[in-house]
Amino acid sequence: MKNKKLLISLSSIGLIICGVLIYAMSSKNSDSYTDFSKLNCNCPPGFKLNEDNKCIAQNLYQLYDSPNNQGVGGLQTGLPPVRDGFTPQEIDLGRYLFFDPVLSINGDVSCATCHEPSKGFSDGLPTSIGHNNMKLKRGAPTLWNVAYLNRLFWDGRSNSLEDQLQGSLFSEDEMANNPENLLKTLNDIANYRELFAEAYPERDKKQAINLNEIATALAAFQTTLISLNSKYDHYVHGYHEALNSKEIEGLNVFRSFVARCAECHTPPLFTNQQFAVIGTPEPDGLPLDPGAEIPFKDKTMRGAFKVPSLRNIDKTGPYMHSGRFETLRETVEFYTKGRGHAVPEGEDLRIHWHIWEPELSDYELDRLVDFLKTLTDEAFMPKIPEALPSGLKV
């Protein structure tokens, strides 16, 4: 009996010691530990760490090999190639950078200012607000599943995350920084020098932080924003009770040859990654936004914009490139009001051939909205830092 009591006591002491160690380790690795001496060595959810310390995307859509750019919305359809293979340390460093306003010229704007997690990594505004409260021309697109996209910005002017983020960092209207100032700022912060040295151990620890490392870390974090576990996805993978009867009706309208939604918003990304002129109206008093015509130098693309993903669409209103529609109901109704009905006088736009006269009923439009709301999934929402290496507020 004495031996048994002794064993219980020793076991209790062991549990207490273990608890203390776990608490100490979790405190040291928490965001509130201002030493910032250790980056996360584990991959985010949805990724698997391989033998080379790289995070590789894992999801059920990898079981399907049918192409995602054909057909009208088959359920068990494969995904396009994903951008992955970053280290956990790069990803965690990118997380700090993403939320840190130190990247902007005045320390007042971060990436998360326009891509707020609680708003579907958009900002809930018709058009975004940049440096010095500058009102921008377009709304902030969601960053969910950006790892699968081959063109970025509404007009598609960037084809990589690294190029896109430098466009935002150094735009006078957005974060208004410049390469020289950004590098000086980060290199003057001891916490960031240590974190960059840990994220990129192959280089000399005394080496200065460079632009390529900043861009890579930010890209690494953004590629982990994966949203593929919605009610719709459960339905796709065989759990048909995931959707109710009205949501299934909405799915059938979405995939129909009448509505033709799925021909551009092709599952599972719910975009075909192409450009379309749909003739959406601009906000009152504003001229037509030429869109992709400018970067592609192609007059046939006047008024064309990248077909956006519909993932988490219920979180990212208002809608269209200029936030013209407040609700999803207004947005889907636009497509049934007639081809080119909102094109400004004097404009001869090449309206996409999928935009026609579907004449959907109010009931069908309501069911479409029901279905679109099943695409909400924030299960892999990253943790927002409680403190930042720069000392600024999140």
MIKOLMI-915086 format. One line per field, with one value per residue (C-alpha): residue number from 1; residue in three letters; x, y, z. Coordinates in nm, 3 decimals, m for minus. Layout:
N
vexvo	c(NUM;...)
lonu	c(ALA;...)
u	c(X;...)
v	c(Y;...)
w	c(Z;...)
END
This chain:
394
vexvo	c(1;2;3;4;5;6;7;8;9;10;11;12;13;14;15;16;17;18;19;20;21;22;23;24;25;26;27;28;29;30;31;32;33;34;35;36;37;38;39;40;41;42;43;44;45;46;47;48;49;50;51;52;53;54;55;56;57;58;59;60;61;62;63;64;65;66;67;68;69;70;71;72;73;74;75;76;77;78;79;80;81;82;83;84;85;86;87;88;89;90;91;92;93;94;95;96;97;98;99;100;101;102;103;104;105;106;107;108;109;110;111;112;113;114;115;116;117;118;119;120;121;122;123;124;125;126;127;128;129;130;131;132;133;134;135;136;137;138;139;140;141;142;143;144;145;146;147;148;149;150;151;152;153;154;155;156;157;158;159;160;161;162;163;164;165;166;167;168;169;170;171;172;173;174;175;176;177;178;179;180;181;182;183;184;185;186;187;188;189;190;191;192;193;194;195;196;197;198;199;200;201;202;203;204;205;206;207;208;209;210;211;212;213;214;215;216;217;218;219;220;221;222;223;224;225;226;227;228;229;230;231;232;233;234;235;236;237;238;239;240;241;242;243;244;245;246;247;248;249;250;251;252;253;254;255;256;257;258;259;260;261;262;263;264;265;266;267;268;269;270;271;272;273;274;275;276;277;278;279;280;281;282;283;284;285;286;287;288;289;290;291;292;293;294;295;296;297;298;299;300;301;302;303;304;305;306;307;308;309;310;311;312;313;314;315;316;317;318;319;320;321;322;323;324;325;326;327;328;329;330;331;332;333;334;335;336;337;338;339;340;341;342;343;344;345;346;347;348;349;350;351;352;353;354;355;356;357;358;359;360;361;362;363;364;365;366;367;368;369;370;371;372;373;374;375;376;377;378;379;380;381;382;383;384;385;386;387;388;389;390;391;392;393;394)
lonu	c(MET;LYS;ASN;LYS;LYS;LEU;LEU;ILE;SER;LEU;SER;SER;ILE;GLY;LEU;ILE;ILE;CYS;GLY;VAL;LEU;ILE;TYR;ALA;MET;SER;SER;LYS;ASN;SER;ASP;SER;TYR;THR;ASP;PHE;SER;LYS;LEU;ASN;CYS;ASN;CYS;PRO;PRO;GLY;PHE;LYS;LEU;ASN;GLU;ASP;ASN;LYS;CYS;ILE;ALA;GLN;ASN;LEU;TYR;GLN;LEU;TYR;ASP;SER;PRO;ASN;ASN;GLN;GLY;VAL;GLY;GLY;LEU;GLN;THR;GLY;LEU;PRO;PRO;VAL;ARG;ASP;GLY;PHE;THR;PRO;GLN;GLU;ILE;ASP;LEU;GLY;ARG;TYR;LEU;PHE;PHE;ASP;PRO;VAL;LEU;SER;ILE;ASN;GLY;ASP;VAL;SER;CYS;ALA;THR;CYS;HIS;GLU;PRO;SER;LYS;GLY;PHE;SER;ASP;GLY;LEU;PRO;THR;SER;ILE;GLY;HIS;ASN;ASN;MET;LYS;LEU;LYS;ARG;GLY;ALA;PRO;THR;LEU;TRP;ASN;VAL;ALA;TYR;LEU;ASN;ARG;LEU;PHE;TRP;ASP;GLY;ARG;SER;ASN;SER;LEU;GLU;ASP;GLN;LEU;GLN;GLY;SER;LEU;PHE;SER;GLU;ASP;GLU;MET;ALA;ASN;ASN;PRO;GLU;ASN;LEU;LEU;LYS;THR;LEU;ASN;ASP;ILE;ALA;ASN;TYR;ARG;GLU;LEU;PHE;ALA;GLU;ALA;TYR;PRO;GLU;ARG;ASP;LYS;LYS;GLN;ALA;ILE;ASN;LEU;ASN;GLU;ILE;ALA;THR;ALA;LEU;ALA;ALA;PHE;GLN;THR;THR;LEU;ILE;SER;LEU;ASN;SER;LYS;TYR;ASP;HIS;TYR;VAL;HIS;GLY;TYR;HIS;GLU;ALA;LEU;ASN;SER;LYS;GLU;ILE;GLU;GLY;LEU;ASN;VAL;PHE;ARG;SER;PHE;VAL;ALA;ARG;CYS;ALA;GLU;CYS;HIS;THR;PRO;PRO;LEU;PHE;THR;ASN;GLN;GLN;PHE;ALA;VAL;ILE;GLY;THR;PRO;GLU;PRO;ASP;GLY;LEU;PRO;LEU;ASP;PRO;GLY;ALA;GLU;ILE;PRO;PHE;LYS;ASP;LYS;THR;MET;ARG;GLY;ALA;PHE;LYS;VAL;PRO;SER;LEU;ARG;ASN;ILE;ASP;LYS;THR;GLY;PRO;TYR;MET;HIS;SER;GLY;ARG;PHE;GLU;THR;LEU;ARG;GLU;THR;VAL;GLU;PHE;TYR;THR;LYS;GLY;ARG;GLY;HIS;ALA;VAL;PRO;GLU;GLY;GLU;ASP;LEU;ARG;ILE;HIS;TRP;HIS;ILE;TRP;GLU;PRO;GLU;LEU;SER;ASP;TYR;GLU;LEU;ASP;ARG;LEU;VAL;ASP;PHE;LEU;LYS;THR;LEU;THR;ASP;GLU;ALA;PHE;MET;PRO;LYS;ILE;PRO;GLU;ALA;LEU;PRO;SER;GLY;LEU;LYS;VAL)
u	c(0.000;0.285;0.457;0.133;0.090;0.451;0.397;0.085;0.273;0.565;0.322;0.147;0.480;0.572;0.246;0.300;0.657;0.536;0.261;0.509;0.737;0.451;0.333;0.685;0.732;0.392;0.457;0.794;0.643;0.333;0.293;0.296;0.654;0.830;1.170;1.038;1.324;1.155;0.946;0.689;0.844;0.512;0.313;m0.030;m0.343;m0.389;m0.015;0.223;0.589;0.821;1.177;1.315;1.130;0.883;0.507;0.317;m0.055;m0.287;m0.659;m0.921;m0.939;m0.602;m0.793;m0.959;m0.777;m1.043;m0.935;m1.082;m1.111;m1.357;m1.725;m1.993;m1.917;m1.869;m1.845;m1.539;m1.306;m0.935;m0.758;m0.495;m0.132;m0.079;0.201;0.352;0.687;0.774;0.926;0.721;0.964;0.914;0.537;0.543;0.774;0.536;0.248;0.417;0.501;0.145;m0.004;0.275;0.212;0.586;0.590;0.417;0.590;0.425;0.363;m0.014;m0.112;m0.048;m0.142;m0.423;m0.567;m0.716;m0.719;m0.883;m0.931;m1.277;m1.398;m1.292;m0.944;m1.109;m1.201;m1.577;m1.549;m1.673;m1.321;m1.023;m0.854;m0.476;m0.200;m0.319;m0.680;m0.647;m0.961;m0.858;m1.035;m1.119;m1.213;m0.972;m1.016;m1.010;m0.682;m0.842;m0.693;m0.462;m0.201;m0.393;m0.429;m0.216;m0.316;m0.353;m0.525;m0.863;m0.696;m0.452;m0.142;0.065;0.136;0.306;0.248;0.593;0.523;0.175;0.284;0.567;0.310;0.111;0.413;0.551;0.232;0.193;m0.177;m0.149;0.142;0.355;0.690;1.006;1.267;1.542;1.325;1.166;1.503;1.645;1.337;1.342;1.721;1.705;1.470;1.665;1.365;1.327;1.700;1.685;1.368;1.497;1.820;1.614;1.384;1.683;1.955;2.158;2.282;2.525;2.340;2.506;2.372;2.119;1.753;1.683;1.375;1.363;1.339;1.060;0.863;0.917;0.805;0.489;0.411;0.472;0.214;m0.048;m0.022;m0.144;m0.480;m0.665;m1.044;m1.169;m1.374;m1.715;m2.059;m2.034;m1.705;m1.855;m2.132;m1.879;m1.684;m1.988;m2.179;m2.497;m2.676;m2.434;m2.666;m3.037;m3.295;m3.293;m2.913;m2.914;m3.172;m2.937;m2.647;m2.854;m2.938;m2.570;m2.464;m2.750;m2.716;m2.967;m2.783;m2.436;m2.268;m2.035;m1.892;m1.694;m1.702;m1.580;m1.552;m1.365;m1.196;m1.515;m1.317;m1.186;m0.903;m0.998;m1.111;m1.462;m1.640;m1.976;m2.081;m2.127;m2.226;m1.977;m2.067;m2.276;m2.079;m1.766;m1.642;m1.597;m1.298;m1.104;m0.982;m0.757;m0.738;m0.456;m0.204;m0.271;m0.285;m0.583;m0.894;m1.107;m1.046;m1.190;m1.398;m1.269;m1.183;m1.054;m1.331;m1.314;m1.336;m1.668;m1.510;m1.626;m1.828;m2.078;m1.794;m1.654;m1.927;m1.986;m1.944;m1.786;m1.455;m1.596;m1.827;m2.132;m2.370;m2.427;m2.575;m2.542;m2.906;m2.842;m2.535;m2.701;m2.998;m2.763;m2.702;m3.068;m3.154;m3.039;m2.716;m2.529;m2.814;m2.573;m2.311;m2.260;m2.376;m2.102;m1.919;m1.904;m1.788;m1.723;m1.965;m1.877;m2.094;m2.206;m2.383;m2.725;m3.098;m3.146;m3.469;m3.427;m3.723;m3.707;m3.725;m3.425;m3.225;m3.298;m3.183;m2.864;m2.788;m2.859;m2.605;m2.338;m2.348;m2.250;m1.905;m1.809;m1.520;m1.274;m1.154;m0.789;m0.798;m0.443;m0.375;m0.355;m0.039;m0.097;0.229;0.458;0.838;0.832;0.652;0.367;0.005;m0.162)
v	c(0.000;0.237;0.160;0.226;0.561;0.646;0.566;0.782;1.067;1.037;1.025;1.337;1.517;1.410;1.546;1.875;1.905;1.817;2.075;2.340;2.256;2.265;2.598;2.739;2.620;2.746;3.081;3.107;3.026;3.241;3.566;3.760;3.650;3.962;3.799;3.642;3.396;3.100;3.056;2.780;2.454;2.289;2.322;2.492;2.273;2.126;2.081;1.795;1.841;1.638;1.520;1.842;2.061;2.176;2.210;2.020;2.080;1.788;1.773;1.532;1.699;1.541;1.212;1.342;1.374;1.529;1.874;2.174;2.391;2.182;2.103;2.289;2.215;1.844;1.774;1.551;1.767;1.814;2.134;2.318;2.305;2.456;2.681;2.506;2.377;2.657;2.586;2.630;2.903;3.099;3.071;3.189;3.479;3.575;3.568;3.832;4.044;4.020;4.175;4.426;4.787;4.849;4.746;5.071;5.406;5.554;5.236;5.275;5.017;4.643;4.375;4.282;4.634;4.547;4.169;4.128;3.765;3.825;3.967;3.681;3.833;4.130;4.455;4.495;4.821;4.899;5.016;4.988;5.263;5.299;5.528;5.859;5.741;5.739;5.589;5.327;5.245;4.882;4.654;4.411;4.056;3.765;3.584;3.248;2.981;3.235;2.955;2.813;3.134;3.216;3.584;3.842;4.180;4.241;4.328;4.035;4.251;4.020;3.652;3.576;3.652;3.805;4.049;4.128;4.209;4.435;4.620;4.687;4.763;5.025;5.173;5.539;5.482;5.167;5.117;5.390;5.245;5.212;4.935;5.137;5.250;4.908;4.733;4.991;4.968;4.589;4.564;4.814;4.585;4.321;4.089;4.077;4.025;3.719;3.583;3.621;3.447;3.157;3.138;3.141;2.949;2.876;3.233;3.414;3.529;3.868;3.912;4.191;4.119;4.147;4.207;3.854;3.713;3.955;3.868;3.493;3.494;3.692;3.462;3.158;3.271;3.357;3.014;2.857;3.036;2.727;2.701;2.365;2.228;2.393;2.233;2.211;2.021;1.772;1.714;1.666;1.407;1.191;1.329;1.428;1.529;1.825;2.033;2.079;2.060;2.433;2.444;2.148;2.327;2.626;2.403;2.267;2.620;2.715;2.421;2.449;2.540;2.817;3.008;2.897;3.016;2.715;2.776;3.072;2.998;2.643;2.417;2.342;2.684;2.843;3.039;2.940;3.194;3.372;3.728;3.832;4.150;4.132;4.497;4.553;4.911;5.146;5.341;5.648;5.927;5.724;5.651;5.300;5.119;4.982;4.684;4.436;4.649;4.850;4.585;4.361;4.652;4.487;4.691;4.375;4.341;4.683;4.643;4.290;4.165;3.840;3.595;3.590;3.282;3.244;3.075;3.250;3.486;3.545;3.708;3.937;4.183;4.432;4.273;4.330;4.509;4.839;4.707;4.809;4.556;4.537;4.187;3.851;3.874;4.200;4.044;3.731;3.939;4.147;3.843;3.796;4.156;4.124;4.121;4.453;4.634;4.839;4.930;5.309;5.501;5.533;5.218;4.922;4.638;4.278;4.127;3.766;3.519;3.351;3.672;3.641;3.630;3.343;3.494;3.329;3.354;3.513;3.164;3.047;3.357;3.294;2.934;3.051;3.266;2.970;2.766;3.037;3.053;2.685;2.784;2.943;2.771;2.931;2.615;2.690;3.050;3.146;3.280;3.658;3.763;3.915;4.106;4.199;4.196;4.567;4.654;4.817;4.723;4.464)
w	c(0.000;0.092;m0.237;m0.422;m0.245;m0.325;m0.690;m0.699;m0.532;m0.773;m1.064;m0.938;m0.899;m1.251;m1.389;m1.207;m1.339;m1.690;m1.660;m1.551;m1.842;m2.091;m1.949;m1.967;m2.324;m2.436;m2.271;m2.443;m2.780;m2.736;m2.922;m2.596;m2.525;m2.646;m2.695;m3.020;m2.994;m3.161;m3.473;m3.505;m3.621;m3.710;m4.031;m4.024;m4.048;m4.393;m4.448;m4.376;m4.284;m4.506;m4.441;m4.592;m4.339;m4.605;m4.557;m4.827;m4.886;m4.805;m4.892;m5.020;m5.362;m5.434;m5.471;m5.788;m6.117;m6.341;m6.465;m6.285;m6.596;m6.794;m6.765;m6.575;m6.215;m6.159;m5.788;m5.750;m5.955;m5.900;m5.805;m6.011;m5.895;m5.550;m5.432;m5.130;m5.004;m4.761;m4.421;m4.100;m3.996;m4.320;m4.277;m3.916;m3.999;m4.280;m4.033;m3.816;m4.121;m4.257;m3.942;m3.875;m3.983;m3.966;m4.334;m4.430;m4.458;m4.147;m3.951;m3.986;m4.251;m4.255;m4.507;m4.268;m4.290;m4.630;m4.579;m4.241;m4.127;m3.979;m4.311;m4.532;m4.573;m4.741;m4.563;m4.585;m4.780;m5.133;m5.216;m4.985;m4.785;m4.816;m4.692;m4.544;m4.576;m4.953;m5.110;m5.364;m5.691;m5.611;m5.327;m5.163;m5.299;m5.057;m4.995;m4.921;m5.153;m5.314;m5.331;m5.628;m5.827;m6.132;m6.163;m5.886;m5.845;m6.006;m6.337;m6.324;m6.346;m6.124;m6.174;m5.841;m5.475;m5.448;m5.729;m5.597;m5.244;m5.361;m5.568;m5.251;m5.033;m5.269;m5.411;m5.316;m5.259;m5.049;m4.805;m4.967;m4.859;m5.068;m5.074;m4.905;m4.614;m4.566;m4.545;m4.307;m4.084;m4.052;m4.017;m3.731;m3.534;m3.338;m3.312;m3.688;m3.747;m3.520;m3.677;m4.033;m3.932;m3.794;m4.097;m4.336;m4.149;m4.463;m4.474;m4.245;m3.933;m3.966;m4.318;m4.360;m4.427;m4.799;m5.013;m5.146;m4.792;m4.702;m5.015;m4.971;m4.607;m4.684;m4.977;m4.757;m4.503;m4.764;m4.929;m4.603;m4.619;m4.742;m4.732;m4.863;m4.573;m4.609;m4.601;m4.978;m4.952;m4.707;m4.962;m5.242;m5.048;m4.987;m4.689;m4.870;m4.549;m4.530;m4.752;m4.695;m4.973;m5.049;m5.067;m5.306;m5.520;m5.525;m5.628;m5.915;m6.032;m6.002;m6.222;m6.471;m6.839;m6.770;m6.497;m6.617;m6.296;m6.278;m6.624;m6.489;m6.115;m6.166;m5.860;m5.648;m5.647;m5.784;m6.042;m6.385;m6.336;m6.657;m6.728;m6.814;m6.920;m6.746;m6.762;m6.391;m6.308;m6.148;m5.834;m5.910;m6.072;m6.149;m6.502;m6.633;m6.484;m6.785;m6.580;m6.756;m7.069;m6.911;m6.799;m7.101;m7.349;m7.516;m7.606;m7.621;m7.246;m7.165;m6.850;m6.795;m6.448;m6.308;m6.224;m5.844;m5.628;m5.448;m5.147;m4.826;m5.044;m4.764;m4.565;m4.833;m4.924;m5.073;m5.414;m5.756;m5.812;m5.686;m5.416;m5.620;m5.461;m5.087;m5.070;m5.240;m5.344;m5.534;m5.693;m5.830;m5.949;m6.166;m6.387;m6.468;m6.559;m6.917;m7.111;m7.096;m6.919;m6.703;m6.966;m6.969;m7.272;m7.532;m7.426;m7.665;m7.439;m7.541;m7.290;m7.206;m7.392;m7.068;m6.969;m7.130;m7.037;m6.787;m6.649;m6.310;m6.075;m5.732;m5.585;m5.790;m5.694;m5.327;m5.360;m5.531;m5.228;m4.999;m5.190;m5.198;m4.819;m4.801;m4.935;m4.602;m4.424;m4.184;m4.012;m4.093;m3.977;m3.871;m3.523;m3.512;m3.321;m2.979;m3.006;m3.295;m3.330;m3.413;m3.089;m3.283;m3.222;m3.441)
END
